[in-house]
Amino acid sequence: MLTEHLNHIAAYWRPKIADAIANGHFNVEAMGDVPVQPHSLLPPVDPPTPLRELAHVVPRGKTTILLLVHDMRDVKRIRRAILKSPFNYRPPLNYDNVREITVKLEGEPREERIRRIKDLYQLWYRDIRIARFKQERLIKTLRQDGDLLPDDYRKARAVHMRIQGITIQSIQVEEKAWRQAQRIDLDGPPQKKKKPAPIPVKEKKERKGNKRRNRQTSRG
């Protein structure tokens, strides 16, 4: 059962990390995920709506996205949501077509993208540990109710710990490979150490002569 939960977690995080590595922060998927608050904040409050459900999200180059809003009444709250999102941008109004919102941002700095991808991996690890904790809480309840023998409880707990360890270790291998690729890309290929230039024969003889004279002087 824990394995099934971990598979669902992987199905959620793996595409997000792959998309972040391939496309960076500024992409259609990230923009479509921006939560838009409801019109009214009076109770009962409706949950936020993903932006993609309120507008078509159309890419226009690497740093421009066009939003085609379905309902003109949603334009104001969409603009407010983009400003409060990690994009931190206030889209200008298009007076020729109010339902069109153009989002133009600078490209994400490489260091920020690397840090953000590292954070995604950490969130993945967190969800794995939470899933294992919930499973342990379930089998602990079964043991307390007498539906699970103490030996079976200990075995199940050991299995859960082993599954968690194997899962996290396999993801860490992927993360390590990605980090190494980033290091190579940032620093360039490893440089070979240059051998010191050979000393000419004449210079060698002069050095030996100087050493011999220094020794004779010190003796005198």
Backbone as CSV, one residue per row, in Angstrom:
resi,resn,N_x,N_y,N_z,CA_x,CA_y,CA_z,C_x,C_y,C_z
1,MET,0.827,-1.212,0.000,0.000,0.000,0.000,0.861,1.262,0.000
2,LEU,1.954,1.244,0.774,2.854,2.391,0.793,3.466,2.612,-0.580
3,THR,3.807,1.530,-1.265,4.405,1.647,-2.597,3.463,2.354,-3.560
4,GLU,2.168,2.049,-3.461,1.190,2.716,-4.325,1.156,4.218,-4.050
5,HIS,1.183,4.586,-2.781,1.194,6.010,-2.430,2.449,6.697,-2.976
6,LEU,3.580,6.027,-2.842,4.831,6.624,-3.332,4.826,6.758,-4.846
7,ASN,4.179,5.831,-5.536,4.059,5.932,-6.995,3.217,7.144,-7.386
8,HIS,2.146,7.388,-6.634,1.318,8.573,-6.902,2.113,9.852,-6.653
9,ILE,2.901,9.850,-5.590,3.724,11.023,-5.281,4.751,11.258,-6.388
10,ALA,5.371,10.186,-6.861,6.356,10.309,-7.945,5.699,10.824,-9.218
11,ALA,4.474,10.351,-9.499,3.759,10.798,-10.699,3.442,12.287,-10.632
12,TYR,3.370,12.825,-9.424,3.112,14.265,-9.270,4.398,15.087,-9.392
13,TRP,5.467,14.659,-8.691,6.676,15.475,-8.612,7.607,15.313,-9.803
14,ARG,7.684,14.121,-10.359,8.647,13.900,-11.444,8.387,14.810,-12.649
15,PRO,7.139,14.925,-13.138,6.913,15.845,-14.267,7.209,17.299,-13.916
16,LYS,6.926,17.699,-12.668,7.197,19.078,-12.266,8.696,19.378,-12.312
17,ILE,9.499,18.432,-11.825,10.946,18.637,-11.836,11.477,18.604,-13.265
18,ALA,10.980,17.663,-14.062,11.417,17.577,-15.459,11.066,18.858,-16.210
19,ASP,9.888,19.400,-15.949,9.475,20.636,-16.610,10.323,21.810,-16.146
20,ALA,10.646,21.851,-14.849,11.480,22.934,-14.325,12.886,22.877,-14.912
21,ILE,13.413,21.667,-15.106,14.750,21.516,-15.682,14.753,21.919,-17.151
22,ALA,13.695,21.543,-17.871,13.657,21.787,-19.316,13.267,23.220,-19.657
23,ASN,12.299,23.780,-18.929,11.710,25.052,-19.336,11.957,26.202,-18.378
24,GLY,12.463,25.921,-17.191,12.643,26.994,-16.237,11.333,27.382,-15.577
25,HIS,11.368,28.498,-14.849,10.216,28.922,-14.060,9.137,29.543,-14.937
26,PHE,9.542,30.248,-15.974,8.589,30.973,-16.807,8.084,30.042,-17.897
27,ASN,6.984,29.374,-17.657,6.413,28.468,-18.643,4.912,28.407,-18.467
28,VAL,4.259,27.822,-19.449,2.799,27.774,-19.465,2.258,27.018,-18.260
29,GLU,2.913,25.922,-17.889,2.440,25.107,-16.775,2.447,25.903,-15.472
30,ALA,3.540,26.614,-15.214,3.633,27.398,-13.980,2.602,28.517,-13.949
31,MET,2.385,29.159,-15.085,1.388,30.226,-15.131,-0.018,29.673,-14.924
32,GLY,-0.298,28.523,-15.518,-1.618,27.917,-15.356,-1.908,27.478,-13.941
33,ASP,-0.848,27.242,-13.149,-1.017,26.802,-11.754,-1.294,27.952,-10.792
34,VAL,-1.150,29.193,-11.243,-1.336,30.337,-10.340,-2.752,30.317,-9.761
35,PRO,-2.885,30.315,-8.424,-4.227,30.288,-7.822,-4.882,31.667,-7.873
36,VAL,-6.113,31.702,-8.336,-6.880,32.949,-8.431,-7.966,32.919,-7.358
37,GLN,-7.972,33.938,-6.510,-8.940,33.994,-5.419,-10.350,34.245,-5.949
38,PRO,-11.372,33.781,-5.223,-12.756,33.989,-5.669,-13.142,35.464,-5.625
39,HIS,-14.277,35.783,-6.252,-14.739,37.176,-6.281,-15.013,37.697,-4.878
40,SER,-15.652,36.889,-4.063,-16.014,37.313,-2.713,-15.221,36.527,-1.679
41,LEU,-14.709,37.222,-0.682,-13.973,36.579,0.404,-14.827,36.442,1.661
42,LEU,-16.123,36.691,1.513,-17.024,36.523,2.648,-17.378,35.049,2.801
43,PRO,-17.549,34.582,4.034,-17.889,33.165,4.227,-19.293,32.865,3.682
44,PRO,-19.474,31.652,3.136,-18.444,30.611,2.938,-17.550,30.944,1.749
45,VAL,-16.241,30.832,1.942,-15.271,31.209,0.916,-15.000,30.024,-0.002
46,ASP,-15.089,30.269,-1.300,-14.763,29.227,-2.273,-13.246,29.067,-2.363
47,PRO,-12.762,27.877,-2.697,-11.314,27.682,-2.843,-10.785,28.417,-4.066
48,PRO,-9.490,28.746,-4.092,-8.913,29.399,-5.268,-9.069,28.539,-6.519
49,THR,-9.117,29.208,-7.654,-9.269,28.533,-8.942,-7.956,28.623,-9.712
50,PRO,-7.433,27.517,-10.255,-6.235,27.612,-11.093,-6.493,28.524,-12.289
51,LEU,-5.517,29.325,-12.621,-5.688,30.311,-13.682,-6.097,29.663,-15.001
52,ARG,-5.605,28.464,-15.266,-5.897,27.807,-16.537,-7.387,27.534,-16.731
53,GLU,-8.145,27.500,-15.628,-9.583,27.272,-15.737,-10.342,28.556,-16.056
54,LEU,-9.674,29.684,-15.956,-10.315,30.975,-16.211,-9.844,31.619,-17.504
55,ALA,-8.766,31.092,-18.088,-8.220,31.703,-19.300,-7.383,30.686,-20.067
56,HIS,-7.292,30.891,-21.381,-6.345,30.128,-22.195,-4.953,30.718,-21.968
57,VAL,-3.983,29.870,-21.705,-2.612,30.315,-21.465,-1.792,29.976,-22.707
58,VAL,-1.386,31.018,-23.440,-0.738,30.825,-24.740,0.686,31.371,-24.679
59,PRO,1.712,30.561,-24.931,3.090,31.069,-24.926,3.359,31.945,-26.143
60,ARG,4.117,33.008,-25.915,4.531,33.912,-26.989,6.030,34.180,-26.831
61,GLY,6.843,33.230,-27.261,8.275,33.364,-27.080,8.709,32.857,-25.719
62,LYS,9.965,33.131,-25.372,10.542,32.584,-24.145,10.100,33.334,-22.890
63,THR,9.786,34.613,-23.009,9.478,35.400,-21.810,8.143,36.129,-21.909
64,THR,7.283,35.714,-22.811,5.978,36.356,-22.964,4.888,35.302,-23.008
65,ILE,3.823,35.534,-22.252,2.665,34.641,-22.243,1.412,35.483,-22.419
66,LEU,0.522,35.016,-23.281,-0.741,35.700,-23.536,-1.867,34.936,-22.845
67,LEU,-2.664,35.652,-22.068,-3.812,35.064,-21.379,-5.089,35.546,-22.053
68,LEU,-5.881,34.602,-22.538,-7.167,34.918,-23.158,-8.259,34.563,-22.154
69,VAL,-8.750,35.563,-21.454,-9.681,35.358,-20.344,-11.069,35.024,-20.882
70,HIS,-11.699,34.010,-20.300,-13.025,33.588,-20.753,-14.091,34.624,-20.403
71,ASP,-14.061,35.122,-19.179,-15.087,36.042,-18.691,-14.425,37.358,-18.292
72,MET,-14.898,38.455,-18.839,-14.293,39.758,-18.580,-14.306,40.105,-17.090
73,ARG,-15.257,39.548,-16.331,-15.345,39.845,-14.903,-14.181,39.256,-14.108
74,ASP,-13.443,38.321,-14.729,-12.319,37.683,-14.032,-10.991,38.389,-14.273
75,VAL,-10.984,39.397,-15.146,-9.723,40.044,-15.515,-9.044,40.660,-14.294
76,LYS,-9.801,41.366,-13.486,-9.219,42.074,-12.338,-8.570,41.110,-11.354
77,ARG,-9.280,40.039,-11.005,-8.717,39.111,-10.014,-7.577,38.283,-10.591
78,ILE,-7.560,38.057,-11.906,-6.429,37.363,-12.526,-5.181,38.237,-12.457
79,ARG,-5.332,39.524,-12.768,-4.190,40.440,-12.695,-3.659,40.527,-11.263
80,ARG,-4.571,40.531,-10.296,-4.166,40.586,-8.887,-3.437,39.302,-8.484
81,ALA,-3.911,38.163,-8.994,-3.286,36.878,-8.655,-1.871,36.789,-9.211
82,ILE,-1.654,37.287,-10.425,-0.316,37.253,-11.027,0.644,38.134,-10.230
83,LEU,0.147,39.274,-9.750,0.990,40.172,-8.956,1.400,39.521,-7.638
84,LYS,0.494,38.759,-7.018,0.776,38.122,-5.731,1.494,36.785,-5.875
85,SER,1.624,36.309,-7.092,2.278,35.021,-7.347,3.794,35.191,-7.353
86,PRO,4.568,34.097,-7.464,6.030,34.221,-7.573,6.485,35.031,-8.784
87,PHE,5.600,35.214,-9.784,5.980,36.033,-10.940,6.114,37.506,-10.552
88,ASN,5.321,37.940,-9.544,5.427,39.300,-9.007,5.401,40.347,-10.126
89,TYR,4.347,40.295,-10.938,4.259,41.165,-12.114,2.825,41.670,-12.233
90,ARG,2.673,42.970,-12.504,1.343,43.538,-12.721,1.119,43.717,-14.222
91,PRO,0.311,42.876,-14.829,0.095,42.992,-16.278,-0.644,44.288,-16.610
92,PRO,-0.233,44.980,-17.653,-0.947,46.198,-18.053,-2.290,45.854,-18.689
93,LEU,-3.210,46.791,-18.624,-4.513,46.600,-19.258,-4.400,46.792,-20.764
94,ASN,-5.114,45.969,-21.499,-5.192,46.097,-22.949,-6.545,46.723,-23.272
95,TYR,-6.543,48.016,-23.559,-7.811,48.721,-23.769,-8.450,48.350,-25.105
96,ASP,-7.668,47.819,-26.038,-8.249,47.372,-27.303,-9.025,46.073,-27.122
97,ASN,-8.535,45.209,-26.231,-9.217,43.949,-25.937,-8.988,43.644,-24.458
98,VAL,-9.963,43.967,-23.635,-9.808,43.861,-22.180,-9.564,42.428,-21.744
99,ARG,-10.063,41.456,-22.491,-9.938,40.049,-22.090,-8.573,39.461,-22.438
100,GLU,-7.706,40.223,-23.081,-6.342,39.773,-23.383,-5.381,40.364,-22.352
101,ILE,-4.629,39.494,-21.711,-3.625,39.929,-20.737,-2.261,39.433,-21.203
102,THR,-1.331,40.352,-21.366,0.020,39.994,-21.797,0.966,40.048,-20.605
103,VAL,1.663,38.955,-20.375,2.612,38.860,-19.266,4.019,38.806,-19.852
104,LYS,4.827,39.811,-19.550,6.209,39.861,-20.028,7.136,39.926,-18.821
105,LEU,8.025,38.979,-18.742,8.958,38.923,-17.621,10.370,38.671,-18.121
106,GLU,11.331,39.053,-17.295,12.717,38.722,-17.596,12.941,37.236,-17.346
107,GLY,13.892,36.676,-18.063,14.216,35.272,-17.852,14.715,35.023,-16.435
108,GLU,14.428,33.856,-15.916,14.831,33.518,-14.549,16.343,33.326,-14.470
109,PRO,17.025,33.956,-13.509,18.468,33.732,-13.348,18.767,32.261,-13.094
110,ARG,19.883,31.819,-13.619,20.233,30.403,-13.535,20.360,29.933,-12.088
111,GLU,20.953,30.758,-11.236,21.136,30.365,-9.837,19.794,30.156,-9.145
112,GLU,18.822,31.013,-9.456,17.499,30.862,-8.845,16.812,29.591,-9.329
113,ARG,16.982,29.271,-10.610,16.349,28.065,-11.141,16.946,26.824,-10.486
114,ILE,18.267,26.804,-10.305,18.914,25.660,-9.661,18.425,25.517,-8.226
115,ARG,18.333,26.639,-7.514,17.854,26.585,-6.130,16.396,26.117,-6.077
116,ARG,15.584,26.551,-7.027,14.170,26.158,-7.036,14.016,24.668,-7.308
117,ILE,14.851,24.117,-8.199,14.772,22.685,-8.491,15.217,21.874,-7.269
118,LYS,16.238,22.351,-6.568,16.647,21.682,-5.324,15.491,21.657,-4.324
119,ASP,14.764,22.767,-4.238,13.619,22.827,-3.319,12.533,21.835,-3.724
120,LEU,12.338,21.644,-5.026,11.340,20.668,-5.483,11.717,19.258,-5.042
121,TYR,12.995,18.936,-5.140,13.445,17.620,-4.663,13.185,17.472,-3.162
122,GLN,13.444,18.529,-2.396,13.214,18.454,-0.952,11.729,18.254,-0.630
123,LEU,10.864,18.883,-1.396,9.422,18.690,-1.197,9.014,17.259,-1.531
124,TRP,9.659,16.691,-2.525,9.389,15.296,-2.880,9.777,14.375,-1.719
125,TYR,10.964,14.591,-1.165,11.399,13.787,-0.018,10.435,13.956,1.158
126,ARG,9.978,15.181,1.362,9.047,15.437,2.470,7.761,14.626,2.302
127,ASP,7.208,14.617,1.086,5.966,13.874,0.846,6.160,12.375,1.048
128,ILE,7.335,11.873,0.702,7.618,10.446,0.919,7.601,10.129,2.410
129,ARG,8.231,10.966,3.210,8.270,10.737,4.662,6.876,10.865,5.280
130,ILE,6.093,11.813,4.774,4.729,11.970,5.290,3.894,10.737,4.973
131,ALA,4.039,10.195,3.760,3.285,8.993,3.380,3.663,7.816,4.270
132,ARG,4.962,7.673,4.543,5.394,6.582,5.421,4.867,6.771,6.840
133,PHE,4.860,8.021,7.319,4.350,8.309,8.664,2.863,7.956,8.772
134,LYS,2.095,8.282,7.741,0.657,7.976,7.766,0.416,6.468,7.778
135,GLN,1.234,5.736,7.008,1.091,4.282,7.003,1.441,3.692,8.369
136,GLU,2.471,4.226,8.993,2.841,3.739,10.327,1.754,4.042,11.355
137,ARG,1.147,5.191,11.223,0.060,5.530,12.145,-1.118,4.574,11.965
138,LEU,-1.358,4.162,10.713,-2.450,3.224,10.440,-2.182,1.855,11.069
139,ILE,-0.978,1.322,10.860,-0.692,-0.007,11.408,-0.575,0.035,12.930
140,LYS,-0.192,1.202,13.466,-0.157,1.336,14.924,-1.569,1.257,15.499
141,THR,-2.524,1.855,14.798,-3.922,1.774,15.230,-4.428,0.339,15.159
142,LEU,-4.033,-0.374,14.089,-4.442,-1.777,13.964,-3.879,-2.617,15.110
143,ARG,-2.646,-2.326,15.501,-2.038,-3.076,16.605,-2.758,-2.781,17.920
144,GLN,-3.076,-1.502,18.141,-3.765,-1.126,19.380,-5.165,-1.726,19.459
145,ASP,-5.800,-1.901,18.291,-7.144,-2.494,18.262,-7.109,-4.017,18.312
146,GLY,-5.907,-4.581,18.297,-5.780,-6.029,18.344,-5.916,-6.709,17.003
147,ASP,-5.946,-5.930,15.905,-6.070,-6.504,14.564,-4.712,-6.839,13.953
148,LEU,-3.629,-6.505,14.651,-2.290,-6.773,14.142,-1.412,-7.210,15.307
149,LEU,-0.741,-8.330,15.135,0.136,-8.846,16.178,1.386,-7.973,16.306
150,PRO,1.987,-7.929,17.501,3.191,-7.109,17.696,4.314,-7.450,16.718
151,ASP,4.540,-8.760,16.468,5.594,-9.145,15.524,5.279,-8.643,14.120
152,ASP,4.010,-8.770,13.717,3.614,-8.290,12.390,3.757,-6.771,12.294
153,TYR,3.478,-6.087,13.391,3.634,-4.627,13.409,5.093,-4.239,13.201
154,ARG,5.991,-4.914,13.921,7.419,-4.608,13.786,7.917,-4.918,12.378
155,LYS,7.450,-6.035,11.811,7.862,-6.384,10.448,7.355,-5.347,9.443
156,ALA,6.089,-4.947,9.598,5.514,-3.963,8.675,6.249,-2.628,8.780
157,ARG,6.590,-2.244,10.005,7.310,-0.986,10.206,8.688,-1.047,9.560
158,ALA,9.365,-2.186,9.701,10.685,-2.339,9.084,10.581,-2.284,7.565
159,VAL,9.529,-2.898,7.017,9.327,-2.872,5.563,9.098,-1.443,5.087
160,HIS,8.298,-0.685,5.821,8.027,0.706,5.443,9.311,1.539,5.464
161,MET,10.131,1.344,6.485,11.392,2.080,6.563,12.304,1.725,5.400
162,ARG,12.330,0.426,5.049,13.182,-0.001,3.941,12.688,0.577,2.613
163,ILE,11.375,0.566,2.409,10.814,1.121,1.173,11.116,2.612,1.075
164,GLN,10.952,3.327,2.199,11.261,4.756,2.192,12.731,4.988,1.855
165,GLY,13.621,4.229,2.482,15.049,4.405,2.234,15.424,4.137,0.793
166,ILE,14.899,3.054,0.230,15.212,2.708,-1.160,14.681,3.774,-2.110
167,THR,13.456,4.247,-1.849,12.846,5.253,-2.721,13.632,6.553,-2.702
168,ILE,13.952,7.035,-1.505,14.698,8.292,-1.401,16.088,8.148,-2.006
169,GLN,16.719,7.007,-1.794,18.064,6.797,-2.336,18.052,6.832,-3.859
170,SER,17.038,6.227,-4.481,16.966,6.229,-5.942,16.764,7.642,-6.483
171,ILE,15.971,8.449,-5.771,15.759,9.833,-6.206,17.031,10.645,-5.997
172,GLN,17.744,10.380,-4.915,18.992,11.098,-4.655,20.028,10.831,-5.737
173,VAL,20.006,9.627,-6.303,20.907,9.315,-7.415,20.583,10.208,-8.610
174,GLU,19.287,10.370,-8.904,18.878,11.251,-9.996,19.285,12.697,-9.707
175,GLU,19.058,13.129,-8.462,19.394,14.508,-8.107,20.902,14.745,-8.190
176,LYS,21.678,13.763,-7.766,23.134,13.900,-7.824,23.609,14.012,-9.266
177,ALA,23.026,13.205,-10.154,23.396,13.275,-11.573,23.044,14.645,-12.143
178,TRP,21.878,15.167,-11.752,21.484,16.495,-12.232,22.430,17.568,-11.699
179,ARG,22.801,17.480,-10.414,23.709,18.475,-9.836,25.073,18.449,-10.514
180,GLN,25.566,17.250,-10.796,26.857,17.135,-11.474,26.782,17.744,-12.866
181,ALA,25.666,17.517,-13.558,25.497,18.100,-14.889,25.472,19.621,-14.811
182,GLN,24.827,20.179,-13.779,24.791,21.626,-13.608,26.170,22.173,-13.311
183,ARG,26.957,21.450,-12.516,28.303,21.907,-12.163,29.192,21.928,-13.398
184,ILE,29.072,20.896,-14.219,29.863,20.843,-15.451,29.447,21.960,-16.382
185,ASP,28.128,22.206,-16.451,27.618,23.225,-17.349,28.017,24.619,-16.891
186,LEU,28.041,24.833,-15.570,28.386,26.140,-15.044,29.885,26.416,-15.105
187,ASP,30.663,25.417,-14.756,32.105,25.614,-14.660,32.854,25.219,-15.923
188,GLY,32.164,24.533,-16.837,32.834,24.030,-18.015,33.497,22.699,-17.736
189,PRO,34.014,22.021,-18.767,34.662,20.732,-18.552,35.896,20.881,-17.686
190,PRO,36.234,19.847,-16.931,37.414,19.933,-16.059,38.677,20.201,-16.863
191,GLN,39.467,21.155,-16.383,40.688,21.542,-17.079,41.854,20.660,-16.642
192,LYS,42.654,20.260,-17.607,43.847,19.483,-17.298,44.926,20.405,-16.727
193,LYS,45.616,19.906,-15.712,46.694,20.688,-15.120,47.858,20.787,-16.099
194,LYS,48.341,22.019,-16.265,49.453,22.231,-17.177,50.763,21.844,-16.497
195,LYS,51.585,21.111,-17.233,52.897,20.742,-16.710,53.822,21.950,-16.780
196,PRO,54.669,22.116,-15.777,55.602,23.248,-15.823,56.551,23.113,-17.009
197,ALA,56.884,24.245,-17.593,57.773,24.237,-18.759,59.155,23.736,-18.353
198,PRO,59.802,22.933,-19.186,61.137,22.408,-18.853,62.167,23.530,-18.766
199,ILE,63.079,23.400,-17.825,64.131,24.409,-17.645,65.235,24.161,-18.670
200,PRO,65.626,25.192,-19.408,66.713,25.009,-20.385,67.990,24.511,-19.711
201,VAL,68.818,23.790,-20.485,70.052,23.203,-19.956,70.999,24.286,-19.442
202,LYS,71.099,25.386,-20.163,72.000,26.466,-19.763,71.580,27.041,-18.413
203,GLU,70.260,27.234,-18.228,69.761,27.789,-16.969,70.004,26.823,-15.818
204,LYS,69.878,25.494,-16.094,70.150,24.497,-15.062,71.586,24.610,-14.578
205,LYS,72.534,24.740,-15.524,73.949,24.837,-15.161,74.203,26.089,-14.331
206,GLU,73.550,27.212,-14.705,73.746,28.454,-13.963,73.226,28.314,-12.526
207,ARG,72.069,27.618,-12.367,71.512,27.429,-11.021,72.446,26.580,-10.162
208,LYS,72.995,25.519,-10.759,73.927,24.668,-10.020,75.162,25.451,-9.606
209,GLY,75.670,26.301,-10.529,76.853,27.095,-10.204,76.585,28.072,-9.075
210,ASN,75.400,28.690,-9.094,75.042,29.637,-8.026,74.952,28.935,-6.680
211,LYS,74.362,27.717,-6.656,74.257,26.964,-5.407,75.644,26.611,-4.877
212,ARG,76.568,26.219,-5.785,77.902,25.824,-5.360,78.635,27.026,-4.756
213,ARG,78.509,28.191,-5.395,79.172,29.385,-4.876,78.578,29.808,-3.526
214,ASN,77.269,29.651,-3.389,76.632,30.009,-2.114,77.135,29.126,-0.982
215,ARG,77.322,27.837,-1.264,77.818,26.930,-0.231,79.242,27.288,0.156
216,GLN,80.080,27.614,-0.852,81.467,27.975,-0.561,81.533,29.261,0.263
217,THR,80.643,30.213,-0.060,80.630,31.487,0.673,80.225,31.274,2.127
218,SER,79.237,30.416,2.329,78.767,30.168,3.699,79.831,29.453,4.516
219,ARG,80.647,28.609,3.880,81.705,27.915,4.603,82.804,28.895,4.985
220,GLY,83.109,29.792,4.046,84.163,30.758,4.318,83.737,31.716,5.406
